[in-house]
């Protein structure tokens, strides 16, 4: 990997991890804001690449949107400190704080920057953007929840994430809309409990890391590349299993955290939200299957330019993780007995 051999990039990567720790362990809102700012300034050198115009554009867009969100967050906490002497909940200030943090993590309806920026990033940077960069805003939101506002935001995330990915041909944009959809589930899970959010986030991170790793190894960025390239059957199978697991199809382990959330929703009679969550998951599974469809079913030899084989070590690792994913239903059955 490029990052392992570049000391500057490794330095900024370390600061990126360190800044998240500052943000989530701060004992004041100013400390949280400082952590977010360091996080922003350490991520920009990672994504900017002078040889790639798309990366340079992405880094500039990222800086502008995150700066606006940071200004909004700082303004909100200043107003909170000036107007309210004690720690009382104010409806409008909680909306302002929640909105700025939602913009930080690329949630709908503040998602306008997220797919465009993901299009200009490498798979590794996309992985950081879709996993690590969501940790500090998500934990800060849990300190100051506005439940009525967040229910509306969750529904928007689910619908925009599902519908937005339908007309995409770029794998990176598709994964960005998938991330927006999963963000709806994540926000609801952190409203239930932090342990459930950690479990959901951990499962989501593992699943997309496998897929991004495969896309990086195969050098794939668009759906038609899956159609053109002649891949090993085991790679195709790994992609299929992990995509279906990420979509939350019941036999796979990706369904387990979604099952817990749906169970909670049904017990507490959130029937409309349950319906939207399940329907949005079905739509995301549809566009995941569309990605796999071209590589699985089309096997015309005249269309194939070259055959791709990964090294045995990588295949063994991905096969092992796919086996764990397939055994998800068995594991979850024991957990819920």
Secondary structure, DSSP 4 states (H G I P E B T S, - for coil): -GGGG-HHHHHHHHHHHHHHHHHHH-SSHHHHHHHHHHHHHHHHHHH--TT-HHHHHHHHHHHHHHHHHHHHHHHHHHHHHHH-SS----HHHHHHHHHHHHHHHT-TTS-TTHHHHHHTS-HHHHHHHHTGGGHHHHHHHHHS--HHHHHHHHHHHHHHHHHHTTT--BHHHHHHHHHHHHHHHHHHHHHH-HHHHHHHHHHHHHHHHHHHHHHHHHT--BHHHHHHSEE-HHHHHHHHHHHHHHHT-TTSTHHHHHHHHHHHHHHTT-HHHHHHHHHHHHHHHHHHHHHHHHHHH---GGG---EE---HHHHHHHHHHHHHHHTHHHHHHHHT-
